[in-house]
Amino acid sequence: MEPDTNYTTVADKVNNAVEGVKPGSIILLHPMYDKTGDELKVVEGILDALSKQGYRFVTVNELLQYDADAAE
């Protein structure tokens, strides 16, 4: 059974991810359910759009360390 989604195009998927992002967000993708063959285009689109907005990408450990440092 295919998952129900309103996001069927690369642009829809990129826009959905980008619109919901705020500092500290973690983006979780499930490419195994994407049968379009465009999974890499989605990832590239998200990285490109968010990079242009000034976001940088870190590991979860780096994010947790940043949060811990900010709390001190």
C-alpha positions in Angstrom: 0.0 0.0 0.0 1.4 3.4 -1.0 1.4 6.1 1.6 -1.1 9.0 1.0 0.6 12.3 0.3 -0.3 15.6 -1.2 3.4 16.1 -2.1 4.0 14.3 -5.3 6.4 16.5 -7.2 10.0 17.4 -6.3 8.9 21.0 -5.9 6.0 20.1 -3.6 8.3 18.0 -1.4 11.1 20.7 -1.3 8.5 23.4 -0.5 6.9 21.3 2.3 10.3 20.7 4.0 11.6 24.3 3.6 8.3 25.9 4.8 8.4 24.0 8.0 12.0 24.6 8.9 13.2 26.8 11.8 16.6 26.9 13.6 17.3 23.5 15.2 14.9 21.6 12.9 15.6 18.0 11.9 14.3 17.0 8.5 13.4 13.4 8.3 12.9 11.9 4.8 11.6 8.4 3.9 13.1 7.8 0.5 12.2 4.1 0.5 8.5 5.1 -0.1 9.4 7.4 -3.0 8.9 5.4 -6.2 9.5 8.4 -8.5 13.3 8.0 -8.7 13.6 11.7 -7.7 14.8 11.2 -4.1 18.2 12.8 -4.8 16.6 15.8 -6.5 14.4 16.4 -3.4 17.5 16.3 -1.1 19.4 18.6 -3.4 16.5 21.0 -3.6 16.1 21.2 0.2 19.9 21.7 0.7 20.0 24.4 -2.0 17.0 26.3 -0.7 18.0 26.2 2.9 21.6 27.1 2.1 20.4 30.2 0.3 18.5 31.2 3.4 21.7 30.9 5.5 21.1 27.6 7.2 24.0 25.3 7.8 23.8 21.5 8.3 25.2 19.7 11.2 25.0 16.2 12.7 22.5 15.5 15.5 25.4 15.3 17.9 26.6 18.8 16.9 23.0 20.1 17.3 22.7 18.6 20.8 26.1 20.0 21.8 25.1 23.5 20.5 21.8 23.3 22.6 23.8 22.2 25.6 26.3 25.1 25.2 23.5 27.6 24.7 21.8 26.5 27.9 24.9 27.2 30.0 
